[in-house]
Amino acid sequence: MKIEAVILAAGKGTRMKSNLPKVMHDVAGKPMIGWIIEALSPVCKTINVVSGHGRDIVEDYVSDCYSGVKFSFQSIQDGTGGAVRSAVPNLSGDTTHIIICAGDTPLLKTETFEKLKEHFISEKADLTVVSTILDDPEHYGRIVRTKEGLVSKIVEYLDATEEQRKISEINSGIYMIEKNLLVEGIYKIKNNNAKKEYYLTDIIRISKSLNRKVTAFVEEDFISLSGINDPEQLEKADAEMKKRIQN
């Protein structure tokens, strides 16, 4: 098994109120993209960063600090599915599996990726999504499971029924997928939605339609999955990382 990481780092991060690319904001003395690369490196043979807004800043920093990382470019901000689609032609020929995660989740741990890999292998899955359980799942996408415990779909909050909104298991945006399934499925994602974006969550439905096994690995440490969308969340992540370092 040769795993390639695809880190989605093309976002502008308008709520950060800064011209700096979102993934370059500092967490405990290091841009958040650096923490993610370091968490993934022990598990993934290759790191593939999808850049976009502030491309030069992101790529210069990563190239200077982390050897062997390669880059893909998302020229149009057309969603997470669009970001992964821009990386597919650049995947290494000997890669067999892909781990996908967002570039704004600096608290991710190597341990989580190791457990994801173990789950994927033991369950003989074709696609695994990392989920977590929240007392208040707010506006996150809900994980809908079959009676057998497999994942049937991810439902976004706005599209969810009242019954589905009661589900406390939510999508973290982290996936492990067999490479050939990703290559086949990513081009089947459509942008027929209000935002005209390609949503990576659609890969669940597509994989199911291809009779592939889709599972969810529940990460109990929900804080480590936290994404950064505004200065307040950045401040909390900075404090959490500093606490980790001190301990």
C-alpha positions in Angstrom: 0.0 0.0 0.0 1.5 3.3 -1.1 -0.5 6.3 0.2 -0.5 9.8 -1.2 -1.9 12.7 0.8 -3.9 15.4 -1.0 -4.1 18.5 1.2 -6.7 21.0 0.1 -5.0 24.4 0.5 -6.4 26.6 -2.2 -8.9 28.5 -0.1 -8.9 32.3 0.3 -10.3 32.3 3.8 -12.3 35.5 3.6 -13.5 35.3 7.2 -9.9 35.5 8.4 -10.0 39.2 7.4 -6.4 39.0 6.0 -4.8 38.9 2.6 -2.6 36.0 3.8 -3.6 32.6 2.3 -5.7 30.8 4.9 -3.3 27.9 5.4 -0.4 30.3 6.1 -1.8 31.7 9.3 0.4 31.0 12.3 -0.4 28.4 14.9 2.1 28.1 17.8 4.9 29.5 15.7 4.3 27.7 12.4 1.9 28.1 9.5 -1.0 25.6 9.9 -0.1 23.9 6.6 3.2 22.9 8.2 1.5 21.1 11.1 -0.6 19.1 8.7 2.3 18.1 6.5 4.2 16.9 9.6 1.2 14.9 10.8 0.7 13.2 7.4 4.4 12.4 6.6 4.8 9.3 8.7 1.8 7.7 7.0 2.0 8.9 3.5 4.7 8.2 0.9 3.9 11.4 -1.0 2.4 14.7 -0.1 0.4 16.6 -2.7 -0.6 20.2 -1.8 -3.4 21.7 -3.8 -2.7 25.5 -3.9 -4.8 28.3 -5.2 -5.1 31.7 -3.6 -1.7 33.1 -2.7 -0.1 30.2 -4.6 3.5 31.6 -4.5 3.4 32.2 -0.8 2.2 28.7 0.0 4.4 26.9 -2.4 7.5 28.9 -1.4 7.1 28.1 2.3 6.4 24.4 1.8 9.3 24.0 -0.7 11.7 25.7 1.7 10.7 23.7 4.7 9.6 20.3 3.4 11.5 18.4 0.7 9.7 16.2 -1.7 6.3 17.8 -1.5 4.6 18.3 -4.8 2.0 20.8 -5.9 -1.3 20.8 -7.9 -3.1 24.0 -8.7 -6.8 24.8 -8.4 -7.2 27.7 -10.8 -11.0 28.1 -10.1 -12.4 28.0 -6.6 -15.2 25.5 -7.5 -15.4 23.4 -4.4 -13.7 20.5 -2.6 -14.5 18.1 -5.5 -12.9 20.6 -7.9 -9.8 20.8 -5.7 -9.3 17.0 -5.7 -10.0 16.9 -9.4 -7.1 19.3 -10.0 -4.8 16.9 -8.1 -5.8 13.7 -9.9 -3.7 14.2 -13.1 -0.7 14.8 -10.8 -1.0 11.7 -8.6 2.1 9.4 -8.6 1.9 6.4 -10.8 2.8 4.0 -7.9 0.2 5.5 -5.5 -2.4 2.9 -4.5 -4.5 4.9 -2.0 -5.2 8.5 -1.2 -5.8 10.4 2.0 -7.6 13.7 1.5 -7.8 16.4 4.2 -8.3 20.1 4.4 -5.3 22.5 4.8 -7.0 24.5 7.6 -7.0 21.7 10.3 -3.7 22.2 12.1 -4.5 20.1 15.1 -4.7 16.8 13.2 -2.5 14.1 14.7 -0.4 11.4 13.0 -2.3 8.9 15.3 -5.6 9.7 13.6 -4.2 8.9 10.2 -2.6 5.7 11.5 -5.9 4.6 13.0 -7.7 5.6 9.7 -5.3 3.4 7.8 -5.8 0.4 10.2 -9.6 0.8 10.0 -9.5 1.0 6.2 -7.4 -2.2 6.0 -9.3 -4.2 8.6 -12.7 -3.3 7.2 -11.6 -4.1 3.6 -13.0 -0.7 2.7 -12.8 1.1 -0.7 -13.6 4.5 0.9 -13.5 5.5 4.6 -14.6 8.9 5.9 -13.4 10.1 9.3 -16.3 11.1 11.5 -16.8 12.3 15.1 -19.6 12.6 17.5 -20.7 16.0 18.8 -23.3 16.8 21.5 -24.3 19.8 19.3 -23.5 18.9 15.7 -24.7 22.4 14.6 -24.5 22.9 10.8 -22.1 20.1 10.0 -22.8 17.4 7.4 -24.4 14.3 9.0 -23.2 10.8 8.5 -26.1 8.5 7.5 -25.5 4.8 8.1 -27.2 1.7 6.8 -28.6 -0.9 9.2 -25.4 -2.8 8.8 -23.4 0.2 10.0 -21.9 1.2 6.6 -22.1 4.7 5.3 -25.0 5.4 2.9 -24.4 9.1 2.4 -23.4 12.4 3.9 -26.2 14.9 4.1 -25.5 18.6 4.4 -27.4 20.4 7.1 -29.4 22.6 4.8 -30.5 19.5 2.8 -31.2 17.3 5.9 -34.6 16.3 7.2 -35.6 17.0 10.8 -34.8 13.4 11.6 -31.4 13.5 9.9 -30.5 16.7 11.8 -30.9 14.7 15.0 -27.8 12.6 14.0 -24.8 13.5 16.1 -22.2 11.8 13.9 -20.7 14.4 11.6 -18.3 14.5 8.6 -14.7 15.7 9.4 -13.8 16.2 5.7 -11.0 13.6 5.9 -11.1 10.6 3.6 -9.1 7.6 2.6 -9.9 6.1 -0.8 -8.6 3.5 -3.2 -6.9 5.4 -6.0 -8.7 3.8 -8.9 -12.1 4.5 -7.3 -11.1 8.2 -6.8 -10.0 8.5 -10.4 -13.2 6.9 -11.7 -15.6 8.8 -9.3 -14.2 12.3 -9.2 -15.3 13.0 -12.8 -18.8 11.8 -12.0 -19.4 14.6 -9.5 -21.7 17.3 -10.8 -22.1 20.9 -9.8 -25.9 21.1 -10.1 -26.4 23.0 -6.8 -27.0 26.6 -5.7 -23.3 27.4 -5.4 -22.4 25.6 -8.7 -19.6 23.9 -6.8 -18.3 20.3 -7.0 -18.7 18.7 -3.5 -16.4 16.0 -2.6 -19.0 14.5 -0.3 -20.8 13.3 -3.5 -18.0 10.7 -3.8 -19.9 8.7 -1.1 -23.0 8.4 -3.2 -21.0 7.6 -6.4 -18.9 4.9 -4.7 -22.1 3.3 -3.4 -23.5 3.3 -6.9 -20.4 1.5 -8.1 -21.0 -1.2 -5.4 -18.0 -0.1 -3.4 -17.7 -0.5 0.4 -17.9 2.8 2.3 -17.2 3.0 6.0 -16.7 5.6 8.7 -14.0 5.7 11.3 -15.0 7.6 14.4 -12.3 9.8 15.9 -13.2 10.4 19.5 -10.8 13.4 19.8 -13.1 15.9 18.0 -10.9 18.9 19.0 -8.1 17.5 16.8 -10.4 17.7 13.8 -11.3 21.4 14.2 -11.1 23.5 11.1 -10.1 27.2 11.2 -12.5 29.7 9.6 -12.0 32.9 11.5 -9.6 34.7 13.9 -11.4 33.4 17.0 -11.0 29.8 15.9 -7.3 30.5 15.0 -6.7 31.8 18.5 -8.3 28.7 20.1 -6.2 26.4 17.9 -3.0 28.3 18.8 -3.8 27.9 22.5 -4.5 24.2 22.1 -1.3 23.6 20.1 0.8 25.4 22.7 -0.8 23.3 25.4 0.2 20.2 23.5 3.8 21.4 23.1 4.1 22.2 26.8 2.8 18.7 27.8 
